[in-house]
């Protein structure tokens, strides 16, 4: 049986042809797995990345642009990127575990500690309430929602430079309002 070319398989995947995905997987998975294994050095994680990559191939086949890369390179880039992302997450997780093991167990806070924390919290809430709404919103999205400045710009349909300025001005005002410990 003659093997269909990768582009033809992607064209069929776009149409929802599961058999085309199986065929593309059969042709490209060995190389993609080797890439993931080389980056991760863990067979189970490499298999997970391989599976996630081909799920993404299924979902994003309509966005494949043959003028930018050949199908095998497209899949190879996806698997490599996912493997590196997983490696970074693993490194961050390991650093957090190591840092947590160095932390001494917390002592039960005294009533004075609780009062101080409560008072500081009230001052922070009051200082935030005094900020202009755009500055407060930018800080809330960054610190409470965990968004980056670029993500805040996208979420609020605001230019990135404006978001950066609002956050800088808000931080300056908070620094002037709140006492340093």
C-alpha positions in Angstrom: 0.0 0.0 0.0 1.4 3.4 -0.9 1.6 5.9 1.9 -0.4 9.1 1.4 1.6 12.3 1.7 1.4 14.3 5.0 -0.3 17.3 3.4 -3.1 15.1 2.0 -3.6 13.5 5.5 -3.8 17.0 7.1 -6.4 18.0 4.4 -8.4 14.9 5.4 -8.0 15.7 9.1 -9.5 19.1 8.4 -12.6 17.3 7.1 -12.8 15.3 10.3 -11.3 12.1 9.0 -10.1 10.1 12.0 -8.4 7.5 9.9 -6.2 10.2 8.4 -5.2 11.2 11.9 -4.3 7.6 12.7 -2.3 7.4 9.5 -0.4 10.6 10.2 0.2 9.4 13.7 1.6 6.1 12.4 4.0 8.0 10.1 5.1 10.9 12.4 4.8 9.5 15.9 8.2 7.7 16.1 10.1 10.8 15.2 7.9 13.0 17.4 8.3 10.6 20.3 12.1 10.6 19.9 12.1 14.4 20.0 10.0 14.4 23.2 12.2 11.7 24.8 15.4 13.6 24.0 14.1 16.7 25.7 12.4 15.1 28.7 14.4 11.9 29.3 11.3 10.3 30.7 9.3 7.8 28.5 6.0 8.4 30.3 6.2 12.2 29.9 7.3 11.8 26.3 4.2 9.7 25.6 2.0 12.2 27.3 3.5 15.0 25.2 3.1 12.9 22.1 -0.6 12.3 22.8 -1.2 16.0 23.6 0.5 17.0 20.4 -1.6 14.8 18.2 -4.8 16.0 20.0 -3.6 19.5 19.0 -3.0 18.4 15.4 -6.6 17.2 15.3 -7.9 20.5 16.8 -5.7 22.9 14.8 -5.4 21.2 11.4 -7.5 24.0 9.9 -4.8 26.5 11.0 -1.9 24.6 9.4 -0.1 26.7 6.8 2.0 24.6 4.4 3.9 27.8 3.3 5.4 28.1 6.8 6.5 24.5 7.4 6.1 21.0 6.2 3.7 18.8 8.2 6.4 16.8 9.8 8.3 19.9 10.9 5.0 21.4 12.2 4.4 18.3 14.3 8.0 18.2 15.4 7.9 21.9 16.5 4.7 21.3 18.4 6.1 18.3 20.2 9.4 20.0 21.0 7.6 23.1 22.3 5.3 21.0 24.5 8.2 19.0 25.9 10.1 22.1 26.7 7.1 23.6 28.4 6.7 20.4 30.5 10.4 20.5 31.4 10.0 24.1 32.6 7.0 23.2 34.7 8.8 20.3 36.1 11.8 22.5 37.0 9.5 25.1 38.6 7.7 22.4 40.6 11.0 20.9 41.8 12.2 24.4 42.8 9.0 25.0 44.8 9.3 21.6 46.5 13.0 22.3 47.4 12.1 25.8 48.7 9.2 24.4 50.7 11.4 21.9 52.4 13.7 24.7 53.6 10.8 26.7 55.2 10.3 26.2 58.9 6.9 25.1 60.0 4.7 28.2 60.7 3.9 29.0 64.3 0.4 29.8 65.3 -0.1 33.6 65.0 -0.6 35.5 68.2 -3.5 37.8 68.7 -1.2 40.7 68.2 -0.1 39.2 64.8 -3.7 38.8 63.8 -4.5 42.3 64.7 -1.5 43.7 62.8 -2.4 41.6 59.7 -6.0 42.8 59.9 -5.0 46.4 60.2 -2.6 46.1 57.4 -5.2 44.5 55.2 -7.6 47.3 56.0 -5.0 49.9 55.0 -4.2 48.0 51.8 -7.9 47.8 50.9 -8.3 51.5 51.6 -5.2 52.4 49.5 -6.5 50.3 46.6 -9.9 52.0 46.9 -8.2 55.4 46.6 -6.6 54.5 43.2 -8.2 55.5 40.0 -10.4 52.6 38.7 -8.2 51.9 35.7 -5.1 51.6 37.9 -6.9 49.5 40.5 -8.3 47.2 37.8 -4.8 46.6 36.3 -3.4 45.7 39.7 -6.3 43.4 40.5 -5.9 41.6 37.2 -2.1 41.2 37.8 -2.0 40.3 41.4 -5.4 38.5 42.0 -6.0 37.0 38.6 -2.3 36.3 37.8 -2.4 38.0 34.4 0.7 39.4 32.7 0.7 42.9 31.5 0.3 41.7 27.9 -2.7 39.6 29.0 -4.2 42.6 30.8 -3.8 44.7 27.7 -5.7 42.1 25.7 -8.4 41.5 28.3 -9.1 45.2 28.7 -8.6 46.2 25.1 -6.0 48.7 26.3 -2.5 49.4 24.7 0.3 47.6 26.5 2.1 50.9 27.2 -1.0 52.3 28.9 -1.3 49.2 31.1 2.4 49.4 32.1 2.0 53.1 32.9 -1.2 52.5 35.0 0.5 49.8 37.0 3.6 51.8 37.6 1.6 54.8 38.7 -0.5 52.6 41.0 2.5 51.0 42.6 4.1 54.4 43.2 0.9 55.7 44.9 0.7 52.5 47.0 4.3 52.8 48.0 3.7 56.4 49.1 0.4 55.5 51.0 1.5 52.3 52.7 4.3 52.1 55.2 7.1 49.7 54.5 7.7 46.9 57.0 
